[in-house]
Amino acid sequence: MIKAAILTISDKGSRGEREDKSGEVIKEKLREIRADVIAYEIIPDERSVIAERLKHLAESANLILTTGGTGVSPRDVTPEATRDVIEKELPGFSEAMRAESFKITPRALGSRTVSGIYKETLIINLPGSPKAVSECFDVVSKSISHVLDLIKGIVDDCGRK
C-alpha cells in the first residue's frame, strides 16, 4: 500500500495568501493510483524547514510528493533541501519529467526537480503549477509502485513490462 504525504512549498501558501491548487491536483492523482494520503502540509520556502518536514513525514509515509520551489528564483530551495535529506538520488524521475515537459513548453528546462530515497521513502519533487504537476505526475506514476517495492527489497524481474 502506498502511504503518501504531500508537501507544498510556498511562502504565500503557508501564510494563507494563496490557494494551494497544486496540492489539490496531487491529491486527485494519488486517488487515481489508490494511494492513501496520510499527510498534507503547506510550508514556507525555507531549506531547513523543508528538510526537517521531509524527514518527519518519512517516518510514516513511503511516498512524499512535493510541489513548488523547484525553479530558479532566489527563494526556490526545494531541490537543495531534498538533496540534504535523500540517501540515493533517482535522476531518472526528474529527467523523464523534464523531457516530457519540454515537449509541451521550453520553460521546462528551468525546472530543477530532484527525486530520491530517504530510508524507505521515495521523495519526488514536482513543479509548482497545477498543470505541470498533473503532467509530471502522469510521467512518473507508473514507476512509483515498482520503486517502492524495490526499496522494501521486494525484487521481481525488472525486465518485465
Backbone as a printed PyTorch tensor [residue, N CA C, xyz], in Angstrom:
tensor([[[  0.8380,  -1.1850,   0.0000],
         [  0.0000,   0.0000,   0.0000],
         [  0.8830,   1.2500,   0.0000]],

        [[  0.4730,   2.2180,  -0.7720],
         [  1.1960,   3.4900,  -0.8200],
         [  0.6070,   4.4270,   0.2190]],

        [[  1.4570,   4.8230,   1.1560],
         [  1.0880,   5.8270,   2.1570],
         [  1.8020,   7.1140,   1.7570]],

        [[  1.0310,   8.0670,   1.2620],
         [  1.6190,   9.2640,   0.6630],
         [  1.4430,  10.5030,   1.5290]],

        [[  2.4480,  11.3600,   1.4330],
         [  2.3940,  12.6800,   2.0520],
         [  2.6050,  13.7160,   0.9590]],

        [[  1.8880,  14.8090,   1.0890],
         [  2.0110,  15.9300,   0.1530],
         [  2.5930,  17.1040,   0.9130]],

        [[  3.6440,  17.6820,   0.3550],
         [  4.2900,  18.8280,   0.9720],
         [  4.3410,  19.9570,  -0.0490]],

        [[  3.5140,  20.9660,   0.1620],
         [  3.5020,  22.1360,  -0.7170],
         [  4.4530,  23.1660,  -0.1370]],

        [[  5.3740,  23.6260,  -0.9690],
         [  6.3460,  24.6200,  -0.5370],
         [  5.9770,  25.9390,  -1.1910]],

        [[  5.5170,  26.8630,  -0.3530],
         [  5.0570,  28.1610,  -0.8550],
         [  5.0120,  29.1620,   0.2890]],

        [[  5.7680,  30.2420,   0.1640],
         [  5.7080,  31.2940,   1.1830],
         [  4.2900,  31.8350,   1.3090]],

        [[  3.6960,  32.2160,   0.1720],
         [  2.3450,  32.7820,   0.1960],
         [  1.3180,  31.7600,   0.6600]],

        [[  1.4420,  30.5370,   0.1920],
         [  0.5080,  29.4960,   0.6100],
         [  0.5710,  29.2350,   2.1030]],

        [[  1.7760,  29.2400,   2.6580],
         [  1.9360,  28.9690,   4.0890],
         [  1.3650,  30.0890,   4.9530]],

        [[  1.2480,  31.2850,   4.3680],
         [  0.6570,  32.4200,   5.0870],
         [ -0.8320,  32.5700,   4.7950]],

        [[ -1.3970,  31.6690,   3.9960],
         [ -2.8080,  31.7440,   3.6630],
         [ -3.1440,  32.7900,   2.6110]],

        [[ -2.1350,  33.2460,   1.8690],
         [ -2.3390,  34.2930,   0.8650],
         [ -2.5650,  33.7210,  -0.5350]],

        [[ -2.4420,  32.4090,  -0.6880],
         [ -2.6240,  31.7770,  -1.9910],
         [ -3.2290,  30.3880,  -1.7710]],

        [[ -4.2320,  30.0790,  -2.5880],
         [ -4.8480,  28.7560,  -2.5380],
         [ -3.8870,  27.7390,  -3.1380]],

        [[ -3.8130,  26.5670,  -2.5250],
         [ -2.9000,  25.5240,  -2.9910],
         [ -3.5810,  24.6190,  -4.0050]],

        [[ -3.6180,  25.0540,  -5.2410],
         [ -4.2440,  24.2650,  -6.3000],
         [ -3.3870,  23.0650,  -6.6920]],

        [[ -2.0760,  23.2000,  -6.6160],
         [ -1.1880,  22.0800,  -6.9730],
         [ -1.3310,  20.9220,  -6.0000]],

        [[ -1.4350,  21.2340,  -4.7260],
         [ -1.6420,  20.1800,  -3.7270],
         [ -2.9370,  19.4270,  -3.9730]],

        [[ -3.9700,  20.1440,  -4.4060],
         [ -5.2480,  19.5040,  -4.7200],
         [ -5.1160,  18.5730,  -5.9250]],

        [[ -4.3390,  18.9830,  -6.9220],
         [ -4.1060,  18.1240,  -8.0850],
         [ -3.3940,  16.8460,  -7.6510]],

        [[ -2.4080,  16.9810,  -6.7730],
         [ -1.6860,  15.7980,  -6.2950],
         [ -2.6350,  14.8570,  -5.5580]],

        [[ -3.5060,  15.4060,  -4.7190],
         [ -4.4720,  14.5610,  -4.0050],
         [ -5.3120,  13.7490,  -4.9930]],

        [[ -5.7840,  14.4020,  -6.0330],
         [ -6.6030,  13.7110,  -7.0420],
         [ -5.7930,  12.6400,  -7.7590]],

        [[ -4.5650,  12.9640,  -8.1310],
         [ -3.7130,  11.9990,  -8.8320],
         [ -3.4060,  10.7960,  -7.9410]],

        [[ -3.2130,  11.0300,  -6.6570],
         [ -2.9440,   9.9260,  -5.7360],
         [ -4.1660,   9.0300,  -5.5770]],

        [[ -5.3570,   9.6180,  -5.6060],
         [ -6.5800,   8.8040,  -5.5660],
         [ -6.6370,   7.8770,  -6.7780]],

        [[ -6.2060,   8.3880,  -7.9300],
         [ -6.2310,   7.5960,  -9.1560],
         [ -5.3630,   6.3370,  -9.0560]],

        [[ -4.2650,   6.4290,  -8.3050],
         [ -3.4020,   5.2510,  -8.1560],
         [ -3.6750,   4.5170,  -6.8280]],

        [[ -4.7570,   4.8730,  -6.1970],
         [ -5.2340,   4.2430,  -4.9610],
         [ -4.2530,   4.3800,  -3.7970]],

        [[ -3.5790,   5.4990,  -3.7410],
         [ -2.6840,   5.7730,  -2.6150],
         [ -3.4810,   6.3990,  -1.4780]],

        [[ -3.0550,   6.1250,  -0.2760],
         [ -3.6750,   6.6880,   0.9190],
         [ -2.9020,   7.9430,   1.3090]],

        [[ -3.5540,   9.1040,   1.2540],
         [ -2.9030,  10.3550,   1.6430],
         [ -2.9870,  10.4680,   3.1600]],

        [[ -1.8280,  10.3420,   3.8070],
         [ -1.8100,  10.3430,   5.2690],
         [ -1.3720,  11.6860,   5.8480]],

        [[ -0.8310,  12.5610,   4.9910],
         [ -0.4100,  13.8740,   5.4740],
         [ -0.4180,  14.8710,   4.3240]],

        [[ -0.7490,  16.1110,   4.6650],
         [ -0.7480,  17.1970,   3.6980],
         [ -0.3700,  18.4710,   4.4530]],

        [[  0.6820,  19.1330,   4.0010],
         [  1.1480,  20.3410,   4.6800],
         [  1.5560,  21.3940,   3.6630]],

        [[  1.4310,  22.6420,   4.0780],
         [  1.9440,  23.7740,   3.3020],
         [  2.9590,  24.4770,   4.1860]],

        [[  4.1800,  24.6000,   3.6720],
         [  5.2560,  25.2120,   4.4560],
         [  5.9670,  26.2720,   3.6180]],

        [[  6.6960,  27.1800,   4.2730],
         [  7.4130,  28.2170,   3.5230],
         [  8.6660,  27.6890,   2.8280]],

        [[  9.1560,  28.4730,   1.9010],
         [ 10.3820,  28.1550,   1.1520],
         [ 11.6040,  28.3890,   2.0510]],

        [[ 11.7990,  27.5280,   3.0000],
         [ 12.9370,  27.5900,   3.9200],
         [ 13.6290,  26.2370,   3.9030]],

        [[ 14.8720,  26.2290,   3.4680],
         [ 15.6000,  24.9800,   3.2720],
         [ 15.5810,  24.0710,   4.4920]],

        [[ 15.8770,  24.6170,   5.6660],
         [ 15.9370,  23.7760,   6.8670],
         [ 14.5600,  23.2500,   7.2530]],

        [[ 13.5150,  24.0470,   7.0510],
         [ 12.1500,  23.6110,   7.3630],
         [ 11.7370,  22.4940,   6.4100]],

        [[ 12.0340,  22.6450,   5.1330],
         [ 11.6950,  21.6270,   4.1470],
         [ 12.3840,  20.3060,   4.5000]],

        [[ 13.6700,  20.3680,   4.7710],
         [ 14.4270,  19.1560,   5.1040],
         [ 13.8690,  18.4860,   6.3580]],

        [[ 13.5530,  19.2690,   7.3610],
         [ 13.0160,  18.7110,   8.6080],
         [ 11.6750,  18.0320,   8.3580]],

        [[ 10.8050,  18.6680,   7.5750],
         [  9.4830,  18.0980,   7.2990],
         [  9.6030,  16.8180,   6.4610]],

        [[ 10.5220,  16.7860,   5.5040],
         [ 10.7250,  15.5710,   4.7190],
         [ 11.1140,  14.4050,   5.6330]],

        [[ 12.0490,  14.6430,   6.5340],
         [ 12.4720,  13.5870,   7.4600],
         [ 11.3220,  13.1440,   8.3570]],

        [[ 10.5780,  14.1060,   8.8550],
         [  9.4570,  13.7830,   9.7380],
         [  8.3810,  12.9820,   8.9960]],

        [[  8.0060,  13.4210,   7.8070],
         [  6.9720,  12.7290,   7.0410],
         [  7.4020,  11.3200,   6.6460]],

        [[  8.6960,  11.1360,   6.4350],
         [  9.2150,   9.8150,   6.0560],
         [  9.0730,   8.7910,   7.1850]],

        [[  8.7950,   9.2320,   8.3900],
         [  8.5760,   8.3010,   9.4980],
         [  7.3040,   7.4850,   9.2900]],

        [[  6.3300,   8.0420,   8.5450],
         [  5.0630,   7.3250,   8.3550],
         [  4.6580,   7.1540,   6.8860]],

        [[  5.2400,   7.9290,   5.9940],
         [  4.8960,   7.8350,   4.5660],
         [  5.9930,   7.0970,   3.8130]],

        [[  5.5970,   6.3170,   2.7950],
         [  6.6140,   5.7060,   1.9450],
         [  6.7310,   6.4310,   0.5980]],

        [[  5.8950,   7.4590,   0.4060],
         [  5.9660,   8.3240,  -0.7650],
         [  5.6960,   9.7580,  -0.3160]],

        [[  6.6120,  10.6480,  -0.6530],
         [  6.3990,  12.0710,  -0.3920],
         [  6.4950,  12.7950,  -1.7230]],

        [[  5.4380,  13.5290,  -2.0310],
         [  5.4240,  14.3540,  -3.2320],
         [  5.4350,  15.8090,  -2.7980]],

        [[  6.4270,  16.5440,  -3.2980],
         [  6.4780,  17.9730,  -3.0130],
         [  6.0180,  18.7310,  -4.2470]],

        [[  5.5410,  19.9380,  -4.0300],
         [  5.2100,  20.8290,  -5.1350],
         [  5.6640,  22.2260,  -4.7640]],

        [[  6.3230,  22.8730,  -5.7180],
         [  6.7950,  24.2320,  -5.5020],
         [  8.2610,  24.3060,  -5.1390]],

        [[  8.8330,  25.4630,  -5.3940],
         [ 10.2120,  25.7260,  -5.0150],
         [ 11.2590,  25.0640,  -5.8730]],

        [[ 10.8990,  24.6610,  -7.1020],
         [ 11.8470,  23.9330,  -7.9500],
         [ 12.3910,  24.7780,  -9.1000]],

        [[ 12.0450,  26.0460,  -9.1200],
         [ 12.5140,  26.9210, -10.1930],
         [ 13.8530,  27.5460,  -9.8660]],

        [[ 14.0780,  28.7180, -10.3930],
         [ 15.3840,  29.3650, -10.2460],
         [ 15.3260,  30.6960,  -9.4940]],

        [[ 14.1840,  31.0330,  -8.9150],
         [ 14.1210,  32.2800,  -8.1570],
         [ 14.9280,  32.1360,  -6.8620]],

        [[ 15.3140,  33.2410,  -6.2620],
         [ 16.1420,  33.1700,  -5.0450],
         [ 15.5260,  32.3460,  -3.9120]],

        [[ 14.2010,  32.2870,  -3.7930],
         [ 13.5520,  31.5400,  -2.7090],
         [ 13.3190,  30.0680,  -3.0550]],

        [[ 13.6030,  29.6430,  -4.2730],
         [ 13.3930,  28.2550,  -4.6870],
         [ 14.5300,  27.3750,  -4.1780]],

        [[ 14.2700,  26.6450,  -3.0880],
         [ 15.3080,  25.8250,  -2.4550],
         [ 14.8750,  24.3780,  -2.2140]],

        [[ 13.7560,  23.9810,  -2.7980],
         [ 13.2760,  22.6140,  -2.5880],
         [ 14.2920,  21.5570,  -3.0360]],

        [[ 14.9280,  21.7100,  -4.2050],
         [ 15.9090,  20.6870,  -4.5990],
         [ 17.0840,  20.5740,  -3.6280]],

        [[ 17.5520,  21.7090,  -3.1520],
         [ 18.6800,  21.6800,  -2.2030],
         [ 18.2730,  20.9930,  -0.9030]],

        [[ 17.0760,  21.3120,  -0.4070],
         [ 16.5940,  20.6950,   0.8280],
         [ 16.3940,  19.1930,   0.6420]],

        [[ 15.8980,  18.8170,  -0.5180],
         [ 15.6980,  17.3970,  -0.7980],
         [ 17.0370,  16.6660,  -0.8400]],

        [[ 18.0200,  17.2750,  -1.4820],
         [ 19.3570,  16.6490,  -1.5220],
         [ 19.9790,  16.5570,  -0.1320]],

        [[ 19.6320,  17.4950,   0.7570],
         [ 20.1250,  17.4270,   2.1370],
         [ 19.6170,  16.1670,   2.8440]],

        [[ 18.4900,  15.6340,   2.3850],
         [ 17.8240,  14.5250,   3.0650],
         [ 18.0690,  13.1800,   2.3840]],

        [[ 17.9500,  13.1150,   1.0780],
         [ 17.9740,  11.8090,   0.4020],
         [ 19.3360,  11.1300,   0.5330]],

        [[ 19.2760,   9.8030,   0.5230],
         [ 20.4820,   8.9890,   0.6030],
         [ 20.8910,   8.4610,  -0.7660]],

        [[ 19.9140,   8.3170,  -1.6510],
         [ 20.1720,   7.8800,  -3.0270],
         [ 19.3360,   8.7460,  -3.9450]],

        [[ 19.9790,   9.3550,  -4.9230],
         [ 19.2360,  10.1450,  -5.9010],
         [ 18.7430,   9.2340,  -7.0260]],

        [[ 17.5610,   9.5200,  -7.5230],
         [ 16.9700,   8.8010,  -8.6490],
         [ 16.7510,   9.7970,  -9.7900]],

        [[ 17.8050,  10.1240, -10.5160],
         [ 17.6910,  11.1750, -11.5300],
         [ 16.7290,  10.8490, -12.6660]],

        [[ 16.4420,   9.5770, -12.8960],
         [ 15.5490,   9.2000, -13.9850],
         [ 14.1680,   9.8250, -13.8730]],

        [[ 13.6400,   9.9150, -12.6520],
         [ 12.3260,  10.5310, -12.4600],
         [ 12.3440,  11.9790, -12.9580]],

        [[ 13.3200,  12.7380, -12.4980],
         [ 13.3940,  14.1570, -12.8640],
         [ 13.7210,  14.3390, -14.3390]],

        [[ 14.6110,  13.5090, -14.8560],
         [ 14.9660,  13.5990, -16.2750],
         [ 13.7450,  13.3250, -17.1500]],

        [[ 12.9700,  12.3100, -16.7980],
         [ 11.7800,  11.9670, -17.5810],
         [ 10.7500,  13.0880, -17.5230]],

        [[ 10.5520,  13.6570, -16.3410],
         [  9.5890,  14.7520, -16.2160],
         [ 10.0140,  15.9510, -17.0520]],

        [[ 11.2900,  16.3080, -16.9760],
         [ 11.7740,  17.4580, -17.7660],
         [ 11.6580,  17.1790, -19.2660]],

        [[ 12.0260,  15.9800, -19.6940],
         [ 11.9800,  15.6460, -21.1210],
         [ 10.5510,  15.7260, -21.6540]],

        [[  9.6080,  15.1430, -20.9320],
         [  8.2180,  15.1820, -21.3880],
         [  7.6510,  16.5970, -21.3090]],

        [[  8.0070,  17.3320, -20.2660],
         [  7.5310,  18.7070, -20.1210],
         [  8.0800,  19.6140, -21.2170]],

        [[  9.3050,  19.3390, -21.6320],
         [  9.9190,  20.1470, -22.6840],
         [  9.1630,  20.0120, -24.0000]],

        [[  8.5150,  18.8820, -24.2090],
         [  7.7040,  18.6980, -25.4080],
         [  6.5010,  19.6470, -25.4120]],

        [[  6.1260,  20.1150, -24.2210],
         [  4.9770,  20.9990, -24.0630],
         [  5.4080,  22.4670, -23.9900]],

        [[  6.5000,  22.7170, -23.2500],
         [  6.9680,  24.0880, -23.0770],
         [  8.4820,  24.1270, -22.8870]],

        [[  9.1690,  25.0950, -23.5250],
         [ 10.6070,  25.2220, -23.3020],
         [ 10.9460,  25.6700, -21.8820]],

        [[  9.9640,  26.1440, -21.1410],
         [ 10.1780,  26.5640, -19.7450],
         [ 10.5920,  25.3970, -18.8530]],

        [[ 10.3280,  24.1900, -19.3150],
         [ 10.6580,  23.0030, -18.5250],
         [ 12.1490,  22.9200, -18.2130]],

        [[ 12.9640,  23.5140, -19.0480],
         [ 14.4160,  23.4530, -18.8140],
         [ 14.8300,  24.2050, -17.5580]],

        [[ 13.9580,  25.0630, -17.0460],
         [ 14.2360,  25.7750, -15.8040],
         [ 13.8270,  25.0100, -14.5600]],

        [[ 13.2760,  23.8240, -14.7430],
         [ 12.8490,  23.0130, -13.6060],
         [ 14.0570,  22.2930, -13.0070]],

        [[ 14.1490,  22.3210, -11.6900],
         [ 15.2840,  21.6900, -11.0010],
         [ 14.8030,  20.5780, -10.0650]],

        [[ 13.7500,  19.8890, -10.4470],
         [ 13.2220,  18.8390,  -9.5740],
         [ 14.2890,  17.7930,  -9.2500]],

        [[ 14.1600,  17.2200,  -8.0700],
         [ 15.0530,  16.1670,  -7.5920],
         [ 14.1680,  15.0300,  -7.0900]],

        [[ 14.6150,  13.8190,  -7.2670],
         [ 13.9090,  12.6540,  -6.7450],
         [ 14.9290,  11.7200,  -6.1130]],

        [[ 14.5070,  11.0400,  -5.0620],
         [ 15.4290,  10.1250,  -4.4200],
         [ 14.8060,   9.3670,  -3.2720]],

        [[ 15.6500,   8.6290,  -2.5820],
         [ 15.2160,   7.7570,  -1.5000],
         [ 15.8200,   8.2270,  -0.1850]],

        [[ 14.9770,   8.3100,   0.8310],
         [ 15.4140,   8.5360,   2.2050],
         [ 14.8540,   7.3870,   3.0250]],

        [[ 15.7420,   6.5950,   3.5940],
         [ 15.3590,   5.3800,   4.3190],
         [ 14.5050,   4.5150,   3.3910]],

        [[ 13.2370,   4.3210,   3.7000],
         [ 12.3680,   3.5040,   2.8370],
         [ 11.2820,   4.3610,   2.1830]],

        [[ 11.5960,   5.6270,   1.9540],
         [ 10.6290,   6.5640,   1.3930],
         [ 11.1330,   7.1340,   0.0790]],

        [[ 10.2610,   7.1310,  -0.9120],
         [ 10.5390,   7.7470,  -2.1950],
         [ 10.0640,   9.2000,  -2.1290]],

        [[ 10.9480,  10.1140,  -2.4580],
         [ 10.6280,  11.5480,  -2.4630],
         [ 10.7490,  12.0500,  -3.8880]],

        [[  9.6860,  12.6910,  -4.3720],
         [  9.6770,  13.2340,  -5.7190],
         [  9.2700,  14.7010,  -5.6600]],

        [[ 10.1350,  15.5710,  -6.1760],
         [  9.7820,  16.9840,  -6.3070],
         [  8.9960,  17.1660,  -7.5930]],

        [[  7.8300,  17.7720,  -7.4860],
         [  7.0380,  18.1410,  -8.6470],
         [  7.0770,  19.6600,  -8.7990]],

        [[  6.8160,  20.1760,  -9.9920],
         [  6.7980,  21.6310, -10.1800],
         [  5.6890,  22.2860,  -9.3570]],

        [[  5.5880,  23.5930,  -9.4630],
         [  4.6120,  24.3370,  -8.6660],
         [  3.2780,  24.5980,  -9.3270]],

        [[  3.1990,  24.5670, -10.6370],
         [  1.9250,  24.8830, -11.2920],
         [  1.0370,  23.6420, -11.3540]],

        [[ -0.2710,  23.8170, -11.1780],
         [ -1.1730,  22.6740, -11.2240],
         [ -1.0730,  21.8850, -12.5360]],

        [[ -0.9750,  22.5620, -13.6560],
         [ -0.8850,  21.8930, -14.9550],
         [  0.3920,  21.0480, -15.0250]],

        [[  1.5110,  21.6300, -14.6230],
         [  2.7830,  20.9050, -14.6540],
         [  2.7890,  19.7430, -13.6710]],

        [[  2.1650,  19.9180, -12.5140],
         [  2.0610,  18.8310, -11.5370],
         [  1.3420,  17.6450, -12.1670]],

        [[  0.2210,  17.9080, -12.8020],
         [ -0.5600,  16.8450, -13.4280],
         [  0.2410,  16.1360, -14.5090]],

        [[  0.8600,  16.9030, -15.3840],
         [  1.6360,  16.3230, -16.4810],
         [  2.8170,  15.5110, -15.9680]],

        [[  3.5330,  16.0570, -14.9950],
         [  4.7230,  15.3710, -14.4770],
         [  4.3540,  14.1300, -13.6740]],

        [[  3.2870,  14.2070, -12.8950],
         [  2.8650,  13.0250, -12.1450],
         [  2.5260,  11.8860, -13.1070]],

        [[  1.8490,  12.2200, -14.1900],
         [  1.4860,  11.1910, -15.1680],
         [  2.7240,  10.5160, -15.7600]],

        [[  3.8230,  11.2550, -15.8670],
         [  5.0650,  10.6940, -16.4140],
         [  5.6510,   9.6390, -15.4750]],

        [[  5.6110,   9.8890, -14.1790],
         [  6.2990,   9.0070, -13.2290],
         [  5.3910,   8.0090, -12.5070]],

        [[  4.0950,   8.1900, -12.6030],
         [  3.1840,   7.4010, -11.7630],
         [  3.3080,   5.8900, -11.9650]],

        [[  3.5730,   5.4570, -13.1660],
         [  3.6470,   4.0150, -13.4260],
         [  4.8860,   3.3620, -12.8120]],

        [[  5.8560,   4.1490, -12.4060],
         [  7.0820,   3.6070, -11.8230],
         [  7.0870,   3.6300, -10.3010]],

        [[  6.1650,   4.3450,  -9.7050],
         [  6.1950,   4.5360,  -8.2520],
         [  6.0860,   3.2120,  -7.4940]],

        [[  5.0890,   2.3910,  -7.7800],
         [  4.9000,   1.1340,  -7.0390],
         [  6.1060,   0.2130,  -7.1750]],

        [[  6.6460,   0.1300,  -8.3790],
         [  7.8120,  -0.7260,  -8.6140],
         [  9.0070,  -0.2700,  -7.7730]],

        [[  9.2600,   1.0230,  -7.7670],
         [ 10.3960,   1.5470,  -6.9940],
         [ 10.1600,   1.3340,  -5.5020]],

        [[  8.9360,   1.5270,  -5.0380],
         [  8.6440,   1.2890,  -3.6200],
         [  8.8750,  -0.1740,  -3.2500]],

        [[  8.5050,  -1.0800,  -4.1360],
         [  8.7820,  -2.4980,  -3.8870],
         [ 10.2790,  -2.7580,  -3.8050]],

        [[ 11.0330,  -2.1950,  -4.7180],
         [ 12.4920,  -2.3830,  -4.7000],
         [ 13.1190,  -1.8230,  -3.4270]],

        [[ 12.6360,  -0.6710,  -2.9860],
         [ 13.1500,  -0.0690,  -1.7510],
         [ 12.9460,  -1.0250,  -0.5780]],

        [[ 11.8010,  -1.7100,  -0.5510],
         [ 11.4780,  -2.6500,   0.5290],
         [ 12.1670,  -4.0040,   0.3440]],

        [[ 12.8730,  -4.1760,  -0.7670],
         [ 13.5610,  -5.4320,  -1.0010],
         [ 12.7040,  -6.4710,  -1.6850]],

        [[ 11.5560,  -6.0620,  -2.1730],
         [ 10.7000,  -6.9680,  -2.9320],
         [ 11.1770,  -6.9150,  -4.3730]],

        [[ 12.0680,  -7.8260,  -4.7160],
         [ 12.7150,  -7.7970,  -6.0250],
         [ 11.9970,  -8.7510,  -6.9470]],

        [[ 11.6550,  -8.2570,  -8.0990],
         [ 10.9760,  -9.0420,  -9.1210],
         [ 11.7850,  -8.9220, -10.3890]],

        [[ 11.3300,  -9.5090, -11.4380],
         [ 12.0030,  -9.4190, -12.7280],
         [ 11.8540,  -8.0030, -13.2560]],

        [[ 12.9110,  -7.2150, -13.1640],
         [ 12.8550,  -5.8070, -13.5690],
         [ 12.6960,  -5.6350, -15.0650]],

        [[ 12.9280,  -6.6660, -15.8370],
         [ 12.8230,  -6.5680, -17.2870],
         [ 11.3970,  -6.7090, -17.7930]],

        [[ 10.4790,  -7.1300, -16.9320],
         [  9.0880,  -7.2810, -17.3580],
         [  8.4150,  -5.9310, -17.4840]],

        [[  7.4260,  -5.8720, -18.3730],
         [  6.6460,  -4.6330, -18.5300],
         [  5.4180,  -4.6830, -17.6670]]])
